Amino acid sequence: MVSPQVEKLFNSMKNGGIISEDKAVSAEKATSMSKLPKAQCMNALAELEKMGVAKKRKNNNAVAYYLAKTSL
């Protein structure tokens, strides 16, 4: 059972095609895609990461996120 915010973020990333490491997006881009407030989006990203659904990729000083699994 996941929260509505997690589900909304997951669906927006999946529909946006953010499903591989080379298509990873910043937290700001994920926030604008999902239309969630930034704090809720960051919490949802952390929850998806904890569940193993989303992964984080570091490049230089920036962090980018993508979906490792296409189902909750």
C-alpha positions as CSV (number, residue, x, y, z in Angstrom):
1,M,0.0,0.0,0.0
2,V,1.5,3.3,-1.1
3,S,0.4,6.9,-0.5
4,P,-1.4,8.8,-3.2
5,Q,1.7,11.1,-3.6
6,V,4.0,8.1,-4.3
7,E,1.5,6.7,-6.8
8,K,1.2,10.1,-8.5
9,L,4.9,10.6,-8.8
10,F,5.5,7.0,-10.0
11,N,2.8,7.4,-12.7
12,S,4.1,10.7,-13.9
13,M,7.7,9.4,-14.1
14,K,6.5,6.2,-15.9
15,N,4.3,8.1,-18.4
16,G,7.2,10.5,-18.9
17,G,9.5,7.7,-19.9
18,I,11.9,8.1,-17.0
19,I,12.6,4.3,-16.9
20,S,16.3,4.1,-17.5
21,E,19.5,5.5,-16.2
22,D,20.2,7.6,-19.3
23,K,16.8,9.3,-19.0
24,A,17.2,10.2,-15.3
25,V,15.8,13.6,-14.2
26,S,16.5,16.0,-11.4
27,A,14.3,16.3,-8.4
28,E,13.1,19.7,-9.7
29,K,12.0,18.1,-13.0
30,A,10.3,15.2,-11.2
31,T,8.5,17.8,-9.0
32,S,7.2,19.8,-12.0
33,M,6.2,16.6,-13.8
34,S,4.1,15.3,-10.9
35,K,2.7,18.7,-9.9
36,L,3.4,17.8,-6.3
37,P,4.8,20.3,-3.7
38,K,8.5,19.9,-3.5
39,A,8.6,18.4,0.0
40,Q,6.0,15.8,-0.9
41,C,7.8,14.9,-4.1
42,M,11.1,14.5,-2.2
43,N,9.4,12.3,0.4
44,A,7.8,10.2,-2.4
45,L,11.2,9.9,-4.2
46,A,12.7,8.7,-0.9
47,E,9.9,6.2,-0.4
48,L,10.2,4.9,-4.0
49,E,14.0,4.5,-3.4
50,K,13.4,2.6,-0.2
51,M,11.1,0.2,-2.0
52,G,13.7,-0.3,-4.7
53,V,11.4,1.1,-7.4
54,A,13.5,4.2,-8.1
55,K,17.2,4.6,-8.2
56,K,19.4,7.7,-7.8
57,R,22.4,8.5,-10.1
58,K,25.0,11.0,-9.1
59,N,26.7,13.0,-11.8
60,N,29.2,15.7,-10.6
61,N,27.2,17.7,-7.9
62,A,23.7,16.9,-9.2
63,V,21.6,13.9,-8.4
64,A,19.2,12.4,-10.9
65,Y,16.4,9.9,-10.4
66,Y,14.9,7.2,-12.6
67,L,12.6,4.2,-12.2
68,A,14.3,0.8,-11.9
69,K,11.0,-1.1,-12.0
70,T,7.8,-0.3,-14.0
71,S,5.4,-1.6,-11.4
72,L,4.6,-0.8,-7.8
